[in-house]
Amino acid sequence: MQIYNHRFSRFFEGPPRRLLFVFLFVIIASAMAGCTSIPLAESGTLTSYANLSPQKGKFGKKRRLYVDGQQLAQIKTVRIIPTSFSFNAASRIKLQADRDLVSDALDRALCVALSDKYELVPASQRADLTIRSVVTDIVPTNKGVAAAATVASVGGGFMIPSDIPLVGIPRIPIGLGGLAVEAEATDSSNVQRAAMMWSRGANFLQDKPRYSEVGDAYGLATKFASDFSQTLITGKEPKMLDITIPSRNRVQSWLGGKPKYAACDAFGRAPGLVGKVAGNYGLPPQWTDKKPKTLPAQ
């Protein structure tokens, strides 16, 4: 026992190992506290909750899901009704322009992703599948803390992509935002063919701070869209990590180019590389997001 204790104590005597131990302790402790948790609670926006799976969740993300893959395989055309906010969620964000920013980001990402498989038509047209999403809860980002976190990170790995964990300088783990969404896809007979309850809080490792009340919600909206679009395209539960190569359509749209279908222009265009750089410097998404275009009447 004395030999074991002696070896154990010697492990932490050297400065490099002792610093490594302290670093790992800080990372683990911060990870436990450094994220926002948003519960999944039925808000009544879906036509039915009966078929939803039990709650699953990892790393601050929670999800309940239903999908009828057999029926989705027969879908040809899709329309997206613009995302709305529940009264509870809307009351948390002061400006309508900020709420529009989140809903447009969600719908745009969903529209572009679904264009890989389906024909997207304007919301005013009939389609085989209709998608409706509602933001049911939102936690505003603390702008003051986000500004401080940005100052701390600039000059120390701020150009590293935000979706690579454990790389770069961690964000200050307080004042983080979050988002909860309920969405469903119904067929032309108004029968539910897919539905998802989803929530995720920003975390201090993966989500870069931005000086905006909806800085985190803006980024999380696209993460929800990624999960729900995977579900609709594959007819299966989305994977935790999507490693598929982006299509030409997605790359062009991400760069701010013309979408595959004109219907997607109703939700604006992605800010592209300018938006990426602005995000890495903590600038508000309002500065670079491209506003929706008014589509001609159908």
C-alpha positions as a Markdown table, in Angstrom:
| # | Residue | x | y | z |
|---|---|---|---|---|
| 1 | Met | 0.0 | 0.0 | 0.0 |
| 2 | Gln | 2.8 | 2.4 | 0.8 |
| 3 | Ile | 4.5 | 1.6 | -2.6 |
| 4 | Tyr | 1.1 | 2.3 | -4.4 |
| 5 | Asn | 0.6 | 5.6 | -2.5 |
| 6 | His | 4.2 | 6.6 | -3.3 |
| 7 | Arg | 3.7 | 6.0 | -7.0 |
| 8 | Phe | 0.3 | 7.7 | -7.1 |
| 9 | Ser | 1.7 | 10.8 | -5.4 |
| 10 | Arg | 4.7 | 10.9 | -7.7 |
| 11 | Phe | 2.3 | 11.0 | -10.7 |
| 12 | Phe | 1.2 | 14.5 | -9.8 |
| 13 | Glu | 4.6 | 15.8 | -8.6 |
| 14 | Gly | 5.9 | 16.8 | -12.0 |
| 15 | Pro | 4.6 | 20.3 | -13.2 |
| 16 | Pro | 3.4 | 19.1 | -16.6 |
| 17 | Arg | 1.3 | 16.3 | -15.1 |
| 18 | Arg | -0.1 | 18.4 | -12.4 |
| 19 | Leu | -1.1 | 21.1 | -14.9 |
| 20 | Leu | -2.8 | 18.4 | -17.0 |
| 21 | Phe | -4.7 | 17.2 | -14.0 |
| 22 | Val | -5.9 | 20.7 | -13.2 |
| 23 | Phe | -6.8 | 21.3 | -16.8 |
| 24 | Leu | -8.9 | 18.1 | -17.1 |
| 25 | Phe | -10.6 | 18.9 | -13.8 |
| 26 | Val | -11.6 | 22.4 | -15.0 |
| 27 | Ile | -12.9 | 21.0 | -18.3 |
| 28 | Ile | -15.0 | 18.4 | -16.6 |
| 29 | Ala | -16.4 | 20.8 | -14.0 |
| 30 | Ser | -17.1 | 23.4 | -16.6 |
| 31 | Ala | -18.8 | 20.9 | -18.9 |
| 32 | Met | -21.2 | 20.0 | -16.1 |
| 33 | Ala | -22.2 | 23.6 | -15.6 |
| 34 | Gly | -21.4 | 25.2 | -18.9 |
| 35 | Cys | -24.6 | 24.6 | -20.9 |
| 36 | Thr | -28.2 | 25.7 | -20.8 |
| 37 | Ser | -30.8 | 23.1 | -20.2 |
| 38 | Ile | -34.3 | 23.5 | -21.7 |
| 39 | Pro | -36.9 | 20.8 | -20.7 |
| 40 | Leu | -39.1 | 19.2 | -23.3 |
| 41 | Ala | -42.7 | 20.1 | -22.5 |
| 42 | Glu | -45.7 | 19.5 | -24.7 |
| 43 | Ser | -47.0 | 23.0 | -25.8 |
| 44 | Gly | -50.0 | 21.9 | -27.8 |
| 45 | Thr | -48.7 | 23.0 | -31.2 |
| 46 | Leu | -48.6 | 19.5 | -32.8 |
| 47 | Thr | -51.7 | 17.8 | -34.1 |
| 48 | Ser | -50.8 | 14.7 | -32.1 |
| 49 | Tyr | -48.2 | 13.7 | -29.5 |
| 50 | Ala | -49.3 | 10.1 | -29.3 |
| 51 | Asn | -46.7 | 8.6 | -31.6 |
| 52 | Leu | -43.7 | 10.4 | -30.3 |
| 53 | Ser | -40.9 | 8.3 | -28.9 |
| 54 | Pro | -39.6 | 8.5 | -25.3 |
| 55 | Gln | -37.2 | 11.4 | -24.7 |
| 56 | Lys | -33.6 | 10.9 | -25.7 |
| 57 | Gly | -30.7 | 13.2 | -25.1 |
| 58 | Lys | -27.0 | 13.8 | -25.0 |
| 59 | Phe | -24.8 | 16.8 | -24.5 |
| 60 | Gly | -27.6 | 19.2 | -23.7 |
| 61 | Lys | -29.8 | 18.2 | -26.6 |
| 62 | Lys | -33.2 | 16.5 | -26.0 |
| 63 | Arg | -35.5 | 15.0 | -28.6 |
| 64 | Arg | -38.8 | 13.1 | -29.0 |
| 65 | Leu | -39.5 | 11.8 | -32.5 |
| 66 | Tyr | -42.0 | 10.1 | -34.8 |
| 67 | Val | -41.5 | 9.3 | -38.5 |
| 68 | Asp | -43.5 | 7.3 | -41.0 |
| 69 | Gly | -40.6 | 6.5 | -43.4 |
| 70 | Gln | -42.8 | 4.4 | -45.7 |
| 71 | Gln | -45.2 | 7.2 | -46.5 |
| 72 | Leu | -42.4 | 9.8 | -46.7 |
| 73 | Ala | -40.8 | 7.8 | -49.5 |
| 74 | Gln | -43.8 | 8.6 | -51.7 |
| 75 | Ile | -43.5 | 12.4 | -51.3 |
| 76 | Lys | -42.5 | 14.6 | -54.2 |
| 77 | Thr | -43.3 | 18.2 | -53.3 |
| 78 | Val | -42.9 | 20.0 | -50.0 |
| 79 | Arg | -44.0 | 23.4 | -48.7 |
| 80 | Ile | -42.7 | 25.1 | -45.6 |
| 81 | Ile | -45.1 | 27.3 | -43.6 |
| 82 | Pro | -42.9 | 30.1 | -41.9 |
| 83 | Thr | -41.9 | 29.2 | -38.4 |
| 84 | Ser | -43.9 | 30.9 | -35.7 |
| 85 | Phe | -43.3 | 31.6 | -32.0 |
| 86 | Ser | -45.5 | 30.5 | -29.1 |
| 87 | Phe | -46.7 | 33.3 | -26.8 |
| 88 | Asn | -44.2 | 32.1 | -24.1 |
| 89 | Ala | -41.3 | 32.1 | -26.5 |
| 90 | Ala | -42.2 | 35.4 | -28.1 |
| 91 | Ser | -42.4 | 37.2 | -24.7 |
| 92 | Arg | -38.7 | 36.3 | -24.0 |
| 93 | Ile | -37.4 | 38.2 | -27.1 |
| 94 | Lys | -38.1 | 41.9 | -27.3 |
| 95 | Leu | -37.8 | 42.6 | -31.0 |
| 96 | Gln | -39.8 | 41.1 | -33.8 |
| 97 | Ala | -36.8 | 41.5 | -36.0 |
| 98 | Asp | -34.8 | 39.2 | -33.7 |
| 99 | Arg | -37.6 | 36.6 | -33.7 |
| 100 | Asp | -37.7 | 36.8 | -37.5 |
| 101 | Leu | -33.9 | 36.2 | -37.7 |
| 102 | Val | -34.3 | 32.9 | -35.8 |
| 103 | Ser | -37.3 | 31.7 | -37.8 |
| 104 | Asp | -35.8 | 32.6 | -41.1 |
| 105 | Ala | -32.5 | 30.8 | -40.2 |
| 106 | Leu | -34.5 | 27.7 | -39.3 |
| 107 | Asp | -36.7 | 27.7 | -42.4 |
| 108 | Arg | -33.9 | 28.5 | -44.7 |
| 109 | Ala | -31.7 | 25.6 | -43.5 |
| 110 | Leu | -34.7 | 23.3 | -43.7 |
| 111 | Cys | -35.6 | 24.4 | -47.2 |
| 112 | Val | -32.1 | 24.1 | -48.5 |
| 113 | Ala | -31.5 | 20.6 | -47.0 |
| 114 | Leu | -34.8 | 19.2 | -48.2 |
| 115 | Ser | -34.1 | 20.5 | -51.7 |
| 116 | Asp | -31.6 | 17.6 | -52.1 |
| 117 | Lys | -34.6 | 15.1 | -52.3 |
| 118 | Tyr | -37.8 | 17.0 | -52.8 |
| 119 | Glu | -39.2 | 19.8 | -54.9 |
| 120 | Leu | -39.8 | 22.8 | -52.7 |
| 121 | Val | -42.8 | 25.0 | -53.6 |
| 122 | Pro | -44.0 | 28.3 | -52.1 |
| 123 | Ala | -46.2 | 28.1 | -48.9 |
| 124 | Ser | -49.2 | 29.4 | -50.9 |
| 125 | Gln | -49.2 | 26.3 | -53.2 |
| 126 | Arg | -50.5 | 22.8 | -52.5 |
| 127 | Ala | -47.9 | 20.1 | -51.8 |
| 128 | Asp | -47.6 | 16.5 | -50.9 |
| 129 | Leu | -46.1 | 17.5 | -47.6 |
| 130 | Thr | -46.6 | 20.6 | -45.4 |
| 131 | Ile | -44.1 | 21.4 | -42.7 |
| 132 | Arg | -44.9 | 23.6 | -39.7 |
| 133 | Ser | -42.5 | 24.6 | -36.9 |
| 134 | Val | -43.1 | 26.5 | -33.7 |
| 135 | Val | -40.4 | 27.9 | -31.4 |
| 136 | Thr | -41.9 | 26.9 | -28.0 |
| 137 | Asp | -39.2 | 28.2 | -25.8 |
| 138 | Ile | -36.1 | 30.3 | -26.1 |
| 139 | Val | -33.4 | 31.4 | -23.6 |
| 140 | Pro | -31.9 | 34.8 | -24.6 |
| 141 | Thr | -28.1 | 35.1 | -24.8 |
| 142 | Asn | -26.6 | 37.5 | -22.2 |
| 143 | Lys | -25.0 | 40.0 | -24.6 |
| 144 | Gly | -22.6 | 41.4 | -22.0 |
| 145 | Val | -21.2 | 38.0 | -21.2 |
| 146 | Ala | -21.0 | 37.1 | -24.9 |
| 147 | Ala | -19.0 | 40.3 | -25.5 |
| 148 | Ala | -16.5 | 39.4 | -22.8 |
| 149 | Ala | -16.2 | 35.9 | -24.1 |
| 150 | Thr | -15.5 | 37.2 | -27.6 |
| 151 | Val | -12.7 | 39.5 | -26.3 |
| 152 | Ala | -11.2 | 36.5 | -24.5 |
| 153 | Ser | -11.3 | 34.3 | -27.5 |
| 154 | Val | -10.1 | 36.6 | -30.3 |
| 155 | Gly | -6.4 | 36.0 | -30.9 |
| 156 | Gly | -6.5 | 32.5 | -29.5 |
| 157 | Gly | -8.0 | 30.2 | -32.0 |
| 158 | Phe | -11.1 | 32.2 | -33.1 |
| 159 | Met | -10.8 | 31.0 | -36.7 |
| 160 | Ile | -11.2 | 27.4 | -35.6 |
| 161 | Pro | -14.6 | 26.0 | -36.8 |
| 162 | Ser | -17.2 | 26.1 | -34.0 |
| 163 | Asp | -18.4 | 22.5 | -34.5 |
| 164 | Ile | -15.1 | 21.0 | -33.5 |
| 165 | Pro | -15.2 | 20.2 | -29.8 |
| 166 | Leu | -12.4 | 20.6 | -27.3 |
| 167 | Val | -10.4 | 22.9 | -29.6 |
| 168 | Gly | -9.6 | 26.5 | -29.1 |
| 169 | Ile | -10.5 | 28.7 | -26.1 |
| 170 | Pro | -13.6 | 27.6 | -24.2 |
| 171 | Arg | -16.4 | 30.2 | -23.9 |
| 172 | Ile | -17.3 | 31.7 | -20.5 |
| 173 | Pro | -19.9 | 29.1 | -19.3 |
| 174 | Ile | -22.6 | 31.5 | -18.1 |
| 175 | Gly | -25.2 | 33.6 | -19.9 |
| 176 | Leu | -25.7 | 30.9 | -22.6 |
| 177 | Gly | -28.8 | 30.8 | -24.7 |
| 178 | Gly | -31.1 | 28.0 | -25.8 |
| 179 | Leu | -33.9 | 27.0 | -28.1 |
| 180 | Ala | -36.9 | 24.6 | -28.1 |
| 181 | Val | -38.9 | 23.7 | -31.2 |
| 182 | Glu | -41.9 | 21.5 | -32.1 |
| 183 | Ala | -42.3 | 20.6 | -35.7 |
| 184 | Glu | -44.4 | 18.3 | -37.8 |
| 185 | Ala | -44.9 | 17.2 | -41.4 |
| 186 | Thr | -48.4 | 16.5 | -42.6 |
| 187 | Asp | -49.6 | 15.0 | -45.9 |
| 188 | Ser | -52.2 | 16.4 | -48.2 |
| 189 | Ser | -54.9 | 14.8 | -46.1 |
| 190 | Asn | -53.5 | 16.5 | -43.0 |
| 191 | Val | -52.2 | 13.2 | -41.5 |
| 192 | Gln | -49.1 | 13.5 | -39.5 |
| 193 | Arg | -46.2 | 11.7 | -41.2 |
| 194 | Ala | -43.3 | 13.0 | -39.0 |
| 195 | Ala | -43.0 | 15.1 | -35.8 |
| 196 | Met | -40.3 | 16.2 | -33.5 |
| 197 | Met | -40.0 | 17.9 | -30.2 |
| 198 | Trp | -36.4 | 19.2 | -29.8 |
| 199 | Ser | -34.5 | 21.4 | -27.4 |
| 200 | Arg | -30.8 | 22.3 | -27.0 |
| 201 | Gly | -28.9 | 24.7 | -24.9 |
| 202 | Ala | -25.7 | 26.4 | -26.1 |
| 203 | Asn | -22.5 | 24.9 | -24.5 |
| 204 | Phe | -19.2 | 26.6 | -23.8 |
| 205 | Leu | -17.2 | 24.4 | -26.2 |
| 206 | Gln | -19.1 | 24.2 | -29.4 |
| 207 | Asp | -21.2 | 27.4 | -29.6 |
| 208 | Lys | -19.3 | 30.7 | -30.3 |
| 209 | Pro | -20.6 | 33.8 | -28.4 |
| 210 | Arg | -22.3 | 36.5 | -30.4 |
| 211 | Tyr | -23.4 | 40.0 | -29.3 |
| 212 | Ser | -27.1 | 39.4 | -29.7 |
| 213 | Glu | -30.1 | 38.3 | -27.6 |
| 214 | Val | -30.7 | 35.6 | -30.2 |
| 215 | Gly | -27.0 | 34.9 | -30.9 |
| 216 | Asp | -27.2 | 31.3 | -29.6 |
| 217 | Ala | -30.8 | 30.7 | -30.8 |
| 218 | Tyr | -29.8 | 31.7 | -34.4 |
| 219 | Gly | -27.1 | 29.0 | -34.5 |
| 220 | Leu | -29.3 | 26.4 | -32.7 |
| 221 | Ala | -32.1 | 26.9 | -35.2 |
| 222 | Thr | -29.9 | 25.5 | -38.0 |
| 223 | Lys | -29.0 | 22.5 | -35.8 |
| 224 | Phe | -32.6 | 21.7 | -35.3 |
| 225 | Ala | -33.2 | 22.1 | -39.1 |
| 226 | Ser | -30.4 | 19.6 | -39.7 |
| 227 | Asp | -31.9 | 17.0 | -37.4 |
| 228 | Phe | -35.5 | 17.4 | -38.8 |
| 229 | Ser | -34.4 | 17.5 | -42.4 |
| 230 | Gln | -32.4 | 14.3 | -41.9 |
| 231 | Thr | -35.5 | 12.6 | -40.5 |
| 232 | Leu | -37.6 | 13.6 | -43.5 |
| 233 | Ile | -35.0 | 12.7 | -46.1 |
| 234 | Thr | -34.0 | 9.3 | -44.7 |
| 235 | Gly | -37.3 | 8.4 | -43.0 |
| 236 | Lys | -35.3 | 7.4 | -39.9 |
| 237 | Glu | -34.0 | 8.9 | -36.7 |
| 238 | Pro | -31.2 | 11.3 | -37.4 |
| 239 | Lys | -27.6 | 10.4 | -36.6 |
| 240 | Met | -25.8 | 12.1 | -33.8 |
| 241 | Leu | -23.0 | 13.0 | -36.2 |
| 242 | Asp | -23.8 | 13.6 | -39.9 |
| 243 | Ile | -20.6 | 12.9 | -41.9 |
| 244 | Thr | -22.2 | 13.0 | -45.4 |
| 245 | Ile | -20.5 | 15.2 | -48.0 |
| 246 | Pro | -22.6 | 18.3 | -48.6 |
| 247 | Ser | -24.3 | 18.5 | -52.0 |
| 248 | Arg | -23.4 | 21.2 | -54.5 |
| 249 | Asn | -26.8 | 22.8 | -53.7 |
| 250 | Arg | -26.0 | 23.1 | -50.0 |
| 251 | Val | -22.5 | 24.4 | -50.6 |
| 252 | Gln | -23.8 | 27.1 | -53.0 |
| 253 | Ser | -26.6 | 28.1 | -50.6 |
| 254 | Trp | -24.2 | 28.2 | -47.6 |
| 255 | Leu | -22.0 | 30.6 | -49.6 |
| 256 | Gly | -25.0 | 32.9 | -50.1 |
| 257 | Gly | -25.8 | 31.8 | -53.6 |
| 258 | Lys | -29.0 | 31.1 | -55.4 |
| 259 | Pro | -31.0 | 28.2 | -53.9 |
| 260 | Lys | -32.0 | 25.2 | -56.0 |
| 261 | Tyr | -35.7 | 26.2 | -55.7 |
| 262 | Ala | -37.0 | 29.8 | -55.7 |
| 263 | Ala | -39.3 | 29.0 | -52.8 |
| 264 | Cys | -36.3 | 29.0 | -50.4 |
| 265 | Asp | -35.7 | 32.7 | -51.2 |
| 266 | Ala | -38.7 | 33.4 | -49.0 |
| 267 | Phe | -36.4 | 32.8 | -46.0 |
| 268 | Gly | -33.4 | 34.9 | -47.2 |
| 269 | Arg | -30.0 | 33.7 | -48.1 |
| 270 | Ala | -27.1 | 32.5 | -45.9 |
| 271 | Pro | -24.5 | 35.2 | -45.1 |
| 272 | Gly | -21.7 | 32.9 | -46.4 |
| 273 | Leu | -18.1 | 33.5 | -45.6 |
| 274 | Val | -18.7 | 37.1 | -44.5 |
| 275 | Gly | -21.2 | 35.7 | -41.9 |
| 276 | Lys | -18.7 | 33.1 | -40.8 |
| 277 | Val | -16.0 | 35.6 | -40.2 |
| 278 | Ala | -18.4 | 37.9 | -38.4 |
| 279 | Gly | -19.6 | 35.1 | -36.2 |
| 280 | Asn | -16.0 | 34.2 | -35.3 |
| 281 | Tyr | -15.5 | 37.8 | -34.1 |
| 282 | Gly | -18.8 | 37.7 | -32.1 |
| 283 | Leu | -20.6 | 40.2 | -34.3 |
| 284 | Pro | -24.4 | 40.1 | -34.3 |
| 285 | Pro | -26.0 | 37.9 | -36.9 |
| 286 | Gln | -28.3 | 40.8 | -37.7 |
| 287 | Trp | -25.3 | 42.5 | -39.4 |
| 288 | Thr | -24.8 | 39.9 | -42.1 |
| 289 | Asp | -27.9 | 37.8 | -42.5 |
| 290 | Lys | -29.6 | 38.4 | -45.8 |
| 291 | Lys | -33.2 | 39.4 | -45.6 |
| 292 | Pro | -35.9 | 37.3 | -47.4 |
| 293 | Lys | -37.0 | 38.4 | -50.8 |
| 294 | Thr | -40.7 | 39.0 | -51.7 |
| 295 | Leu | -41.7 | 36.3 | -54.1 |
| 296 | Pro | -44.1 | 37.0 | -56.9 |
| 297 | Ala | -47.7 | 35.8 | -56.4 |
| 298 | Gln | -48.4 | 32.3 | -57.6 |
